[in-house]
Amino acid sequence: MTGSSSVVVRVPATSANLGPGYDTLGLALDLYDEVEVTLSDDGVTVDVEGQGAGEVDPGEGHLIVKTMRATFDRMGVPQPSGVTLRCRNRIPHARGLGSSSAAICAGILAARALAPALSGTADLPGMPDDDAFALATELEGHPDNVAPCLAGGLTIAWTERSGTPRMVKLPLHEDVRPVVLIPPFRSSTKEARGLLPNEVPHSDAAVNAGRAALLVAALTRMPEPGLLLAATEDRLHQDYRAPAMPQTADLVRRLRAAGVPAVVSGAGPTILAFSTSDTEDLIAPEVGTDWLIQPLNVDLHGAGVQFPETR
């Protein structure tokens, strides 16, 4: 067998939309899932520790396994007869922190790293990063979470007229600190998307375009009092989704009324707040005891791959 038969992949949580940047803006956070993937001859085995333990499919239906198989097919290498996954999950499921995107990115990177062992040659043409991003977008359905998961940092993602997804990575100013507020309840991305109207007023679209542009400036420069609050205003998706997560919608309103730049993280129900020296003391008084307040750093590097012997 050519190449390693085992690989470890670490993938970060992500927060998408960031308020006005619907399906476009994303941020990688230093909360990680880690999976060790080993090729075997004994079928599929999935062991999960942490988030999702006892809930996710323990076999072929596991999202990482399905993604790996899709990646092997895309690369034109033989499918392994078996694979063992050992997952240590810290990203909450169904909370709007990119757990499915993390699984998809983990599966693609693991399969890409293991492909030489299956092909029997070290000269196998690899899968370029752009192709990995395109496959991740195809499997996830939109690029806003997979972009920061793969690249790290603050990303802007879009799709060309040809259907090709693209992204750029920007530096987040060090004085802007993300805080996630994680509730004890879950939500469904499919249900949340189903609440969105097919059409929105032109005036609302114009507001969001301006706020999204302002948000990029606000996140990448020295924070100015009030600028992030104005920049995170949204009229395209959060109000429409409020009936599916009334507690989240209520807390976002209260935080914003107190001057905190707070938005729904992805499809929710988690809330992302941007903490600065002006707002860091305003968050806790508005949050009930059932919510977990978790300050995080921005992950700057994105998903990473290691071989066990180099760990």
C-alpha positions as protocol buffer text, in pm:
chain_id: "A"
residue {
  index: 1
  type: MET
  ca { x: 0 y: 0 z: 0 }
}
residue {
  index: 2
  type: THR
  ca { x: 138 y: 340 z: -103 }
}
residue {
  index: 3
  type: GLY
  ca { x: 89 y: 628 z: 140 }
}
residue {
  index: 4
  type: SER
  ca { x: -53 y: 637 z: 489 }
}
residue {
  index: 5
  type: SER
  ca { x: -365 y: 437 z: 572 }
}
residue {
  index: 6
  type: SER
  ca { x: -460 y: 664 z: 863 }
}
residue {
  index: 7
  type: VAL
  ca { x: -513 y: 1037 z: 895 }
}
residue {
  index: 8
  type: VAL
  ca { x: -637 y: 1287 z: 1154 }
}
residue {
  index: 9
  type: VAL
  ca { x: -846 y: 1587 z: 1047 }
}
residue {
  index: 10
  type: ARG
  ca { x: -940 y: 1882 z: 1266 }
}
residue {
  index: 11
  type: VAL
  ca { x: -1220 y: 2112 z: 1150 }
}
residue {
  index: 12
  type: PRO
  ca { x: -1346 y: 2436 z: 1308 }
}
residue {
  index: 13
  type: ALA
  ca { x: -1696 y: 2547 z: 1391 }
}
residue {
  index: 14
  type: THR
  ca { x: -1829 y: 2828 z: 1175 }
}
residue {
  index: 15
  type: SER
  ca { x: -2089 y: 3101 z: 1193 }
}
residue {
  index: 16
  type: ALA
  ca { x: -2255 y: 3199 z: 866 }
}
residue {
  index: 17
  type: ASN
  ca { x: -2446 y: 3507 z: 749 }
}
residue {
  index: 18
  type: LEU
  ca { x: -2322 y: 3733 z: 1032 }
}
residue {
  index: 19
  type: GLY
  ca { x: -2647 y: 3923 z: 1003 }
}
residue {
  index: 20
  type: PRO
  ca { x: -2679 y: 4090 z: 663 }
}
residue {
  index: 21
  type: GLY
  ca { x: -2436 y: 3866 z: 470 }
}
residue {
  index: 22
  type: TYR
  ca { x: -2692 y: 3596 z: 395 }
}
residue {
  index: 23
  type: ASP
  ca { x: -2534 y: 3290 z: 227 }
}
residue {
  index: 24
  type: THR
  ca { x: -2217 y: 3496 z: 174 }
}
residue {
  index: 25
  type: LEU
  ca { x: -2026 y: 3586 z: 490 }
}
residue {
  index: 26
  type: GLY
  ca { x: -1876 y: 3330 z: 726 }
}
residue {
  index: 27
  type: LEU
  ca { x: -1642 y: 3317 z: 1024 }
}
residue {
  index: 28
  type: ALA
  ca { x: -1429 y: 3026 z: 1153 }
}
residue {
  index: 29
  type: LEU
  ca { x: -1421 y: 2978 z: 1530 }
}
residue {
  index: 30
  type: ASP
  ca { x: -1176 y: 2796 z: 1756 }
}
residue {
  index: 31
  type: LEU
  ca { x: -1417 y: 2519 z: 1853 }
}
residue {
  index: 32
  type: TYR
  ca { x: -1316 y: 2195 z: 1684 }
}
residue {
  index: 33
  type: ASP
  ca { x: -1424 y: 1849 z: 1583 }
}
residue {
  index: 34
  type: GLU
  ca { x: -1142 y: 1601 z: 1535 }
}
residue {
  index: 35
  type: VAL
  ca { x: -1169 y: 1273 z: 1347 }
}
residue {
  index: 36
  type: GLU
  ca { x: -916 y: 997 z: 1302 }
}
residue {
  index: 37
  type: VAL
  ca { x: -984 y: 797 z: 987 }
}
residue {
  index: 38
  type: THR
  ca { x: -822 y: 459 z: 923 }
}
residue {
  index: 39
  type: LEU
  ca { x: -866 y: 239 z: 617 }
}
residue {
  index: 40
  type: SER
  ca { x: -956 y: -118 z: 707 }
}
residue {
  index: 41
  type: ASP
  ca { x: -1086 y: -447 z: 569 }
}
residue {
  index: 42
  type: ASP
  ca { x: -1359 y: -485 z: 830 }
}
residue {
  index: 43
  type: GLY
  ca { x: -1646 y: -271 z: 705 }
}
residue {
  index: 44
  type: VAL
  ca { x: -1745 y: 67 z: 844 }
}
residue {
  index: 45
  type: THR
  ca { x: -1712 y: 149 z: 1213 }
}
residue {
  index: 46
  type: VAL
  ca { x: -1790 y: 491 z: 1362 }
}
residue {
  index: 47
  type: ASP
  ca { x: -1712 y: 577 z: 1722 }
}
residue {
  index: 48
  type: VAL
  ca { x: -1833 y: 918 z: 1841 }
}
residue {
  index: 49
  type: GLU
  ca { x: -1732 y: 1093 z: 2160 }
}
residue {
  index: 50
  type: GLY
  ca { x: -1896 y: 1420 z: 2261 }
}
residue {
  index: 51
  type: GLN
  ca { x: -2157 y: 1600 z: 2050 }
}
residue {
  index: 52
  type: GLY
  ca { x: -2381 y: 1361 z: 1853 }
}
residue {
  index: 53
  type: ALA
  ca { x: -2277 y: 1051 z: 2047 }
}
residue {
  index: 54
  type: GLY
  ca { x: -2557 y: 796 z: 2029 }
}
residue {
  index: 55
  type: GLU
  ca { x: -2746 y: 1007 z: 1774 }
}
residue {
  index: 56
  type: VAL
  ca { x: -2559 y: 996 z: 1442 }
}
residue {
  index: 57
  type: ASP
  ca { x: -2549 y: 699 z: 1205 }
}
residue {
  index: 58
  type: PRO
  ca { x: -2272 y: 459 z: 1313 }
}
residue {
  index: 59
  type: GLY
  ca { x: -2217 y: 316 z: 966 }
}
residue {
  index: 60
  type: GLU
  ca { x: -2241 y: 397 z: 595 }
}
residue {
  index: 61
  type: GLY
  ca { x: -2499 y: 666 z: 661 }
}
residue {
  index: 62
  type: HIS
  ca { x: -2259 y: 881 z: 863 }
}
residue {
  index: 63
  type: LEU
  ca { x: -2204 y: 1212 z: 686 }
}
residue {
  index: 64
  type: ILE
  ca { x: -1823 y: 1184 z: 694 }
}
residue {
  index: 65
  type: VAL
  ca { x: -1836 y: 834 z: 546 }
}
residue {
  index: 66
  type: LYS
  ca { x: -2076 y: 940 z: 271 }
}
residue {
  index: 67
  type: THR
  ca { x: -1859 y: 1242 z: 194 }
}
residue {
  index: 68
  type: MET
  ca { x: -1545 y: 1030 z: 177 }
}
residue {
  index: 69
  type: ARG
  ca { x: -1710 y: 793 z: -69 }
}
residue {
  index: 70
  type: ALA
  ca { x: -1821 y: 1085 z: -286 }
}
residue {
  index: 71
  type: THR
  ca { x: -1468 y: 1225 z: -278 }
}
residue {
  index: 72
  type: PHE
  ca { x: -1306 y: 894 z: -374 }
}
residue {
  index: 73
  type: ASP
  ca { x: -1548 y: 870 z: -667 }
}
residue {
  index: 74
  type: ARG
  ca { x: -1470 y: 1227 z: -772 }
}
residue {
  index: 75
  type: MET
  ca { x: -1096 y: 1152 z: -759 }
}
residue {
  index: 76
  type: GLY
  ca { x: -1136 y: 825 z: -949 }
}
residue {
  index: 77
  type: VAL
  ca { x: -979 y: 600 z: -686 }
}
residue {
  index: 78
  type: PRO
  ca { x: -1112 y: 262 z: -566 }
}
residue {
  index: 79
  type: GLN
  ca { x: -1346 y: 261 z: -269 }
}
residue {
  index: 80
  type: PRO
  ca { x: -1201 y: 106 z: 47 }
}
residue {
  index: 81
  type: SER
  ca { x: -1368 y: -210 z: 171 }
}
residue {
  index: 82
  type: GLY
  ca { x: -1381 y: -61 z: 517 }
}
residue {
  index: 83
  type: VAL
  ca { x: -1305 y: 248 z: 721 }
}
residue {
  index: 84
  type: THR
  ca { x: -1287 y: 325 z: 1092 }
}
residue {
  index: 85
  type: LEU
  ca { x: -1379 y: 669 z: 1225 }
}
residue {
  index: 86
  type: ARG
  ca { x: -1299 y: 791 z: 1574 }
}
residue {
  index: 87
  type: CYS
  ca { x: -1475 y: 1124 z: 1618 }
}
residue {
  index: 88
  type: ARG
  ca { x: -1419 y: 1366 z: 1904 }
}
residue {
  index: 89
  type: ASN
  ca { x: -1692 y: 1624 z: 1853 }
}
residue {
  index: 90
  type: ARG
  ca { x: -1714 y: 1961 z: 2026 }
}
residue {
  index: 91
  type: ILE
  ca { x: -1931 y: 2146 z: 1774 }
}
residue {
  index: 92
  type: PRO
  ca { x: -2297 y: 2132 z: 1886 }
}
residue {
  index: 93
  type: HIS
  ca { x: -2535 y: 1973 z: 1637 }
}
residue {
  index: 94
  type: ALA
  ca { x: -2833 y: 2159 z: 1489 }
}
residue {
  index: 95
  type: ARG
  ca { x: -2735 y: 2484 z: 1660 }
}
residue {
  index: 96
  type: GLY
  ca { x: -2618 y: 2700 z: 1367 }
}
residue {
  index: 97
  type: LEU
  ca { x: -2244 y: 2646 z: 1419 }
}
residue {
  index: 98
  type: GLY
  ca { x: -2166 y: 2453 z: 1102 }
}
residue {
  index: 99
  type: SER
  ca { x: -2152 y: 2095 z: 1231 }
}
residue {
  index: 100
  type: SER
  ca { x: -2261 y: 1947 z: 897 }
}
residue {
  index: 101
  type: SER
  ca { x: -2016 y: 2165 z: 705 }
}
residue {
  index: 102
  type: ALA
  ca { x: -1741 y: 2054 z: 941 }
}
residue {
  index: 103
  type: ALA
  ca { x: -1827 y: 1688 z: 875 }
}
residue {
  index: 104
  type: ILE
  ca { x: -1829 y: 1742 z: 500 }
}
residue {
  index: 105
  type: CYS
  ca { x: -1495 y: 1923 z: 502 }
}
residue {
  index: 106
  type: ALA
  ca { x: -1347 y: 1653 z: 727 }
}
residue {
  index: 107
  type: GLY
  ca { x: -1461 y: 1381 z: 490 }
}
residue {
  index: 108
  type: ILE
  ca { x: -1320 y: 1553 z: 182 }
}
residue {
  index: 109
  type: LEU
  ca { x: -981 y: 1627 z: 339 }
}
residue {
  index: 110
  type: ALA
  ca { x: -952 y: 1277 z: 488 }
}
residue {
  index: 111
  type: ALA
  ca { x: -1034 y: 1113 z: 156 }
}
residue {
  index: 112
  type: ARG
  ca { x: -793 y: 1339 z: -32 }
}
residue {
  index: 113
  type: ALA
  ca { x: -513 y: 1249 z: 208 }
}
residue {
  index: 114
  type: LEU
  ca { x: -589 y: 875 z: 195 }
}
residue {
  index: 115
  type: ALA
  ca { x: -635 y: 850 z: -183 }
}
residue {
  index: 116
  type: PRO
  ca { x: -270 y: 753 z: -256 }
}
residue {
  index: 117
  type: ALA
  ca { x: -304 y: 451 z: -29 }
}
residue {
  index: 118
  type: LEU
  ca { x: -606 y: 333 z: -229 }
}
residue {
  index: 119
  type: SER
  ca { x: -467 y: 409 z: -573 }
}
residue {
  index: 120
  type: GLY
  ca { x: -139 y: 228 z: -512 }
}
residue {
  index: 121
  type: THR
  ca { x: 67 y: 516 z: -647 }
}
residue {
  index: 122
  type: ALA
  ca { x: 216 y: 827 z: -496 }
}
residue {
  index: 123
  type: ASP
  ca { x: 181 y: 998 z: -836 }
}
residue {
  index: 124
  type: LEU
  ca { x: -197 y: 1020 z: -817 }
}
residue {
  index: 125
  type: PRO
  ca { x: -312 y: 1368 z: -923 }
}
residue {
  index: 126
  type: GLY
  ca { x: -441 y: 1530 z: -609 }
}
residue {
  index: 127
  type: MET
  ca { x: -765 y: 1722 z: -562 }
}
residue {
  index: 128
  type: PRO
  ca { x: -681 y: 2095 z: -576 }
}
residue {
  index: 129
  type: ASP
  ca { x: -815 y: 2319 z: -301 }
}
residue {
  index: 130
  type: ASP
  ca { x: -1058 y: 2485 z: -542 }
}
residue {
  index: 131
  type: ASP
  ca { x: -1202 y: 2146 z: -635 }
}
residue {
  index: 132
  type: ALA
  ca { x: -1231 y: 2049 z: -268 }
}
residue {
  index: 133
  type: PHE
  ca { x: -1420 y: 2373 z: -201 }
}
residue {
  index: 134
  type: ALA
  ca { x: -1647 y: 2311 z: -501 }
}
residue {
  index: 135
  type: LEU
  ca { x: -1729 y: 1958 z: -383 }
}
residue {
  index: 136
  type: ALA
  ca { x: -1793 y: 2077 z: -28 }
}
residue {
  index: 137
  type: THR
  ca { x: -2028 y: 2345 z: -160 }
}
residue {
  index: 138
  type: GLU
  ca { x: -2206 y: 2090 z: -379 }
}
residue {
  index: 139
  type: LEU
  ca { x: -2260 y: 1852 z: -89 }
}
residue {
  index: 140
  type: GLU
  ca { x: -2360 y: 2123 z: 161 }
}
residue {
  index: 141
  type: GLY
  ca { x: -2574 y: 2317 z: -85 }
}
residue {
  index: 142
  type: HIS
  ca { x: -2422 y: 2662 z: -23 }
}
residue {
  index: 143
  type: PRO
  ca { x: -2069 y: 2791 z: 37 }
}
residue {
  index: 144
  type: ASP
  ca { x: -2098 y: 3025 z: 336 }
}
residue {
  index: 145
  type: ASN
  ca { x: -2008 y: 2767 z: 603 }
}
residue {
  index: 146
  type: VAL
  ca { x: -1765 y: 2547 z: 410 }
}
residue {
  index: 147
  type: ALA
  ca { x: -1556 y: 2848 z: 301 }
}
residue {
  index: 148
  type: PRO
  ca { x: -1443 y: 2952 z: 651 }
}
residue {
  index: 149
  type: CYS
  ca { x: -1421 y: 2589 z: 761 }
}
residue {
  index: 150
  type: LEU
  ca { x: -1165 y: 2520 z: 489 }
}
residue {
  index: 151
  type: ALA
  ca { x: -983 y: 2853 z: 483 }
}
residue {
  index: 152
  type: GLY
  ca { x: -1023 y: 2989 z: 835 }
}
residue {
  index: 153
  type: GLY
  ca { x: -1081 y: 3352 z: 929 }
}
residue {
  index: 154
  type: LEU
  ca { x: -1348 y: 3577 z: 783 }
}
residue {
  index: 155
  type: THR
  ca { x: -1459 y: 3473 z: 435 }
}
residue {
  index: 156
  type: ILE
  ca { x: -1678 y: 3609 z: 159 }
}
residue {
  index: 157
  type: ALA
  ca { x: -1817 y: 3337 z: -65 }
}
residue {
  index: 158
  type: TRP
  ca { x: -2013 y: 3364 z: -387 }
}
residue {
  index: 159
  type: THR
  ca { x: -2106 y: 3158 z: -692 }
}
residue {
  index: 160
  type: GLU
  ca { x: -2009 y: 3253 z: -1045 }
}
residue {
  index: 161
  type: ARG
  ca { x: -2268 y: 3250 z: -1323 }
}
residue {
  index: 162
  type: SER
  ca { x: -2105 y: 2927 z: -1436 }
}
residue {
  index: 163
  type: GLY
  ca { x: -2195 y: 2770 z: -1102 }
}
residue {
  index: 164
  type: THR
  ca { x: -1838 y: 2770 z: -972 }
}
residue {
  index: 165
  type: PRO
  ca { x: -1812 y: 2872 z: -606 }
}
residue {
  index: 166
  type: ARG
  ca { x: -1544 y: 3123 z: -511 }
}
residue {
  index: 167
  type: MET
  ca { x: -1420 y: 3276 z: -188 }
}
residue {
  index: 168
  type: VAL
  ca { x: -1182 y: 3534 z: -46 }
}
residue {
  index: 169
  type: LYS
  ca { x: -1038 y: 3541 z: 305 }
}
residue {
  index: 170
  type: LEU
  ca { x: -1005 y: 3862 z: 505 }
}
residue {
  index: 171
  type: PRO
  ca { x: -829 y: 3943 z: 833 }
}
residue {
  index: 172
  type: LEU
  ca { x: -1059 y: 4014 z: 1126 }
}
residue {
  index: 173
  type: HIS
  ca { x: -942 y: 4299 z: 1347 }
}
residue {
  index: 174
  type: GLU
  ca { x: -794 y: 4162 z: 1670 }
}
residue {
  index: 175
  type: ASP
  ca { x: -1011 y: 4386 z: 1889 }
}
residue {
  index: 176
  type: VAL
  ca { x: -1330 y: 4219 z: 1766 }
}
residue {
  index: 177
  type: ARG
  ca { x: -1401 y: 3908 z: 1973 }
}
residue {
  index: 178
  type: PRO
  ca { x: -1681 y: 3665 z: 1885 }
}
residue {
  index: 179
  type: VAL
  ca { x: -1903 y: 3528 z: 2161 }
}
residue {
  index: 180
  type: VAL
  ca { x: -2152 y: 3251 z: 2091 }
}
residue {
  index: 181
  type: LEU
  ca { x: -2466 y: 3211 z: 2300 }
}
residue {
  index: 182
  type: ILE
  ca { x: -2576 y: 2848 z: 2271 }
}
residue {
  index: 183
  type: PRO
  ca { x: -2930 y: 2753 z: 2379 }
}
residue {
  index: 184
  type: PRO
  ca { x: -3036 y: 2411 z: 2508 }
}
residue {
  index: 185
  type: PHE
  ca { x: -3274 y: 2362 z: 2213 }
}
residue {
  index: 186
  type: ARG
  ca { x: -3208 y: 2285 z: 1847 }
}
residue {
  index: 187
  type: SER
  ca { x: -3340 y: 2398 z: 1512 }
}
residue {
  index: 188
  type: SER
  ca { x: -3361 y: 2261 z: 1160 }
}
residue {
  index: 189
  type: THR
  ca { x: -3181 y: 2440 z: 877 }
}
residue {
  index: 190
  type: LYS
  ca { x: -3433 y: 2298 z: 631 }
}
residue {
  index: 191
  type: GLU
  ca { x: -3724 y: 2432 z: 837 }
}
residue {
  index: 192
  type: ALA
  ca { x: -3557 y: 2772 z: 877 }
}
residue {
  index: 193
  type: ARG
  ca { x: -3493 y: 2803 z: 503 }
}
residue {
  index: 194
  type: GLY
  ca { x: -3852 y: 2702 z: 435 }
}
residue {
  index: 195
  type: LEU
  ca { x: -3977 y: 3012 z: 617 }
}
residue {
  index: 196
  type: LEU
  ca { x: -3801 y: 3251 z: 379 }
}
residue {
  index: 197
  type: PRO
  ca { x: -4017 y: 3421 z: 114 }
}
residue {
  index: 198
  type: ASN
  ca { x: -3943 y: 3388 z: -255 }
}
residue {
  index: 199
  type: GLU
  ca { x: -3938 y: 3766 z: -291 }
}
residue {
  index: 200
  type: VAL
  ca { x: -3839 y: 4054 z: -63 }
}
residue {
  index: 201
  type: PRO
  ca { x: -3894 y: 4429 z: -97 }
}
residue {
  index: 202
  type: HIS
  ca { x: -3632 y: 4608 z: -303 }
}
residue {
  index: 203
  type: SER
  ca { x: -3576 y: 4850 z: -16 }
}
residue {
  index: 204
  type: ASP
  ca { x: -3486 y: 4562 z: 219 }
}
residue {
  index: 205
  type: ALA
  ca { x: -3244 y: 4416 z: -33 }
}
residue {
  index: 206
  type: ALA
  ca { x: -3080 y: 4758 z: -68 }
}
residue {
  index: 207
  type: VAL
  ca { x: -3044 y: 4792 z: 310 }
}
residue {
  index: 208
  type: ASN
  ca { x: -2881 y: 4451 z: 337 }
}
residue {
  index: 209
  type: ALA
  ca { x: -2639 y: 4521 z: 53 }
}
residue {
  index: 210
  type: GLY
  ca { x: -2524 y: 4835 z: 229 }
}
residue {
  index: 211
  type: ARG
  ca { x: -2502 y: 4672 z: 570 }
}
residue {
  index: 212
  type: ALA
  ca { x: -2306 y: 4373 z: 436 }
}
residue {
  index: 213
  type: ALA
  ca { x: -2053 y: 4606 z: 277 }
}
residue {
  index: 214
  type: LEU
  ca { x: -2033 y: 4807 z: 599 }
}
residue {
  index: 215
  type: LEU
  ca { x: -1989 y: 4490 z: 804 }
}
residue {
  index: 216
  type: VAL
  ca { x: -1680 y: 4387 z: 608 }
}
residue {
  index: 217
  type: ALA
  ca { x: -1529 y: 4726 z: 683 }
}
residue {
  index: 218
  type: ALA
  ca { x: -1635 y: 4715 z: 1049 }
}
residue {
  index: 219
  type: LEU
  ca { x: -1485 y: 4370 z: 1110 }
}
residue {
  index: 220
  type: THR
  ca { x: -1153 y: 4439 z: 943 }
}
residue {
  index: 221
  type: ARG
  ca { x: -1067 y: 4778 z: 1092 }
}
residue {
  index: 222
  type: MET
  ca { x: -1036 y: 4925 z: 1441 }
}
residue {
  index: 223
  type: PRO
  ca { x: -1385 y: 4896 z: 1595 }
}
residue {
  index: 224
  type: GLU
  ca { x: -1574 y: 5223 z: 1622 }
}
residue {
  index: 225
  type: PRO
  ca { x: -1854 y: 5268 z: 1879 }
}
residue {
  index: 226
  type: GLY
  ca { x: -2187 y: 5180 z: 1724 }
}
residue {
  index: 227
  type: LEU
  ca { x: -2048 y: 5084 z: 1383 }
}
residue {
  index: 228
  type: LEU
  ca { x: -2079 y: 4708 z: 1432 }
}
residue {
  index: 229
  type: LEU
  ca { x: -2432 y: 4747 z: 1561 }
}
residue {
  index: 230
  type: ALA
  ca { x: -2539 y: 4933 z: 1249 }
}
residue {
  index: 231
  type: ALA
  ca { x: -2344 y: 4695 z: 1025 }
}
residue {
  index: 232
  type: THR
  ca { x: -2516 y: 4381 z: 1160 }
}
residue {
  index: 233
  type: GLU
  ca { x: -2870 y: 4494 z: 1082 }
}
residue {
  index: 234
  type: ASP
  ca { x: -3057 y: 4238 z: 870 }
}
residue {
  index: 235
  type: ARG
  ca { x: -3386 y: 4247 z: 682 }
}
residue {
  index: 236
  type: LEU
  ca { x: -3355 y: 3940 z: 459 }
}
residue {
  index: 237
  type: HIS
  ca { x: -3382 y: 3635 z: 682 }
}
residue {
  index: 238
  type: GLN
  ca { x: -3381 y: 3674 z: 1061 }
}
residue {
  index: 239
  type: ASP
  ca { x: -3730 y: 3821 z: 1108 }
}
residue {
  index: 240
  type: TYR
  ca { x: -3880 y: 3564 z: 871 }
}
residue {
  index: 241
  type: ARG
  ca { x: -3723 y: 3282 z: 1069 }
}
residue {
  index: 242
  type: ALA
  ca { x: -3823 y: 3420 z: 1410 }
}
residue {
  index: 243
  type: PRO
  ca { x: -4138 y: 3201 z: 1445 }
}
residue {
  index: 244
  type: ALA
  ca { x: -3916 y: 2889 z: 1437 }
}
residue {
  index: 245
  type: MET
  ca { x: -3699 y: 3016 z: 1724 }
}
residue {
  index: 246
  type: PRO
  ca { x: -3887 y: 3281 z: 1924 }
}
residue {
  index: 247
  type: GLN
  ca { x: -3646 y: 3266 z: 2220 }
}
residue {
  index: 248
  type: THR
  ca { x: -3352 y: 3336 z: 1990 }
}
residue {
  index: 249
  type: ALA
  ca { x: -3534 y: 3620 z: 1817 }
}
residue {
  index: 250
  type: ASP
  ca { x: -3631 y: 3776 z: 2150 }
}
residue {
  index: 251
  type: LEU
  ca { x: -3275 y: 3758 z: 2287 }
}
residue {
  index: 252
  type: VAL
  ca { x: -3129 y: 3908 z: 1968 }
}
residue {
  index: 253
  type: ARG
  ca { x: -3372 y: 4199 z: 1998 }
}
residue {
  index: 254
  type: ARG
  ca { x: -3286 y: 4257 z: 2364 }
}
residue {
  index: 255
  type: LEU
  ca { x: -2912 y: 4239 z: 2304 }
}
residue {
  index: 256
  type: ARG
  ca { x: -2932 y: 4482 z: 2014 }
}
residue {
  index: 257
  type: ALA
  ca { x: -3150 y: 4719 z: 2218 }
}
residue {
  index: 258
  type: ALA
  ca { x: -2873 y: 4714 z: 2480 }
}
residue {
  index: 259
  type: GLY
  ca { x: -2616 y: 4807 z: 2215 }
}
residue {
  index: 260
  type: VAL
  ca { x: -2467 y: 4461 z: 2149 }
}
residue {
  index: 261
  type: PRO
  ca { x: -2405 y: 4366 z: 1782 }
}
residue {
  index: 262
  type: ALA
  ca { x: -2590 y: 4033 z: 1797 }
}
residue {
  index: 263
  type: VAL
  ca { x: -2712 y: 3816 z: 1510 }
}
residue {
  index: 264
  type: VAL
  ca { x: -2849 y: 3468 z: 1455 }
}
residue {
  index: 265
  type: SER
  ca { x: -2562 y: 3229 z: 1384 }
}
residue {
  index: 266
  type: GLY
  ca { x: -2635 y: 3053 z: 1056 }
}
residue {
  index: 267
  type: ALA
  ca { x: -2987 y: 2913 z: 1065 }
}
residue {
  index: 268
  type: GLY
  ca { x: -2985 y: 2932 z: 1446 }
}
residue {
  index: 269
  type: PRO
  ca { x: -3078 y: 2893 z: 1720 }
}
residue {
  index: 270
  type: THR
  ca { x: -2731 y: 2996 z: 1846 }
}
residue {
  index: 271
  type: ILE
  ca { x: -2660 y: 3369 z: 1863 }
}
residue {
  index: 272
  type: LEU
  ca { x: -2330 y: 3526 z: 1761 }
}
residue {
  index: 273
  type: ALA
  ca { x: -2237 y: 3850 z: 1933 }
}
residue {
  index: 274
  type: PHE
  ca { x: -1937 y: 4066 z: 1854 }
}
residue {
  index: 275
  type: SER
  ca { x: -1778 y: 4175 z: 2179 }
}
residue {
  index: 276
  type: THR
  ca { x: -1562 y: 4486 z: 2197 }
}
residue {
  index: 277
  type: SER
  ca { x: -1443 y: 4699 z: 2487 }
}
residue {
  index: 278
  type: ASP
  ca { x: -1770 y: 4892 z: 2453 }
}
residue {
  index: 279
  type: THR
  ca { x: -2003 y: 4592 z: 2469 }
}
residue {
  index: 280
  type: GLU
  ca { x: -1833 y: 4309 z: 2661 }
}
residue {
  index: 281
  type: ASP
  ca { x: -2015 y: 4391 z: 2989 }
}
residue {
  index: 282
  type: LEU
  ca { x: -2356 y: 4417 z: 2824 }
}
residue {
  index: 283
  type: ILE
  ca { x: -2405 y: 4056 z: 2714 }
}
residue {
  index: 284
  type: ALA
  ca { x: -2440 y: 3850 z: 3034 }
}
residue {
  index: 285
  type: PRO
  ca { x: -2720 y: 4061 z: 3192 }
}
residue {
  index: 286
  type: GLU
  ca { x: -2947 y: 3987 z: 2895 }
}
residue {
  index: 287
  type: VAL
  ca { x: -2883 y: 3611 z: 2878 }
}
residue {
  index: 288
  type: GLY
  ca { x: -3078 y: 3360 z: 3084 }
}
residue {
  index: 289
  type: THR
  ca { x: -2915 y: 3082 z: 3279 }
}
residue {
  index: 290
  type: ASP
  ca { x: -3019 y: 2816 z: 3026 }
}
residue {
  index: 291
  type: TRP
  ca { x: -2792 y: 2963 z: 2758 }
}
residue {
  index: 292
  type: LEU
  ca { x: -2421 y: 2886 z: 2742 }
}
residue {
  index: 293
  type: ILE
  ca { x: -2209 y: 3200 z: 2696 }
}
residue {
  index: 294
  type: GLN
  ca { x: -1890 y: 3091 z: 2519 }
}
residue {
  index: 295
  type: PRO
  ca { x: -1629 y: 3352 z: 2418 }
}
residue {
  index: 296
  type: LEU
  ca { x: -1421 y: 3218 z: 2130 }
}
residue {
  index: 297
  type: ASN
  ca { x: -1129 y: 3324 z: 1919 }
}
residue {
  index: 298
  type: VAL
  ca { x: -1130 y: 3333 z: 1541 }
}
residue {
  index: 299
  type: ASP
  ca { x: -970 y: 3027 z: 1386 }
}
residue {
  index: 300
  type: LEU
  ca { x: -717 y: 3166 z: 1140 }
}
residue {
  index: 301
  type: HIS
  ca { x: -607 y: 2852 z: 956 }
}
residue {
  index: 302
  type: GLY
  ca { x: -914 y: 2643 z: 879 }
}
residue {
  index: 303
  type: ALA
  ca { x: -933 y: 2265 z: 856 }
}
residue {
  index: 304
  type: GLY
  ca { x: -604 y: 2082 z: 899 }
}
residue {
  index: 305
  type: VAL
  ca { x: -470 y: 1735 z: 828 }
}
residue {
  index: 306
  type: GLN
  ca { x: -210 y: 1538 z: 1022 }
}
residue {
  index: 307
  type: PHE
  ca { x: -79 y: 1186 z: 987 }
}
residue {
  index: 308
  type: PRO
  ca { x: -67 y: 1000 z: 1319 }
}
residue {
  index: 309
  type: GLU
  ca { x: 310 y: 958 z: 1314 }
}
residue {
  index: 310
  type: THR
  ca { x: 356 y: 1336 z: 1292 }
}
residue {
  index: 311
  type: ARG
  ca { x: 123 y: 1430 z: 1579 }
}
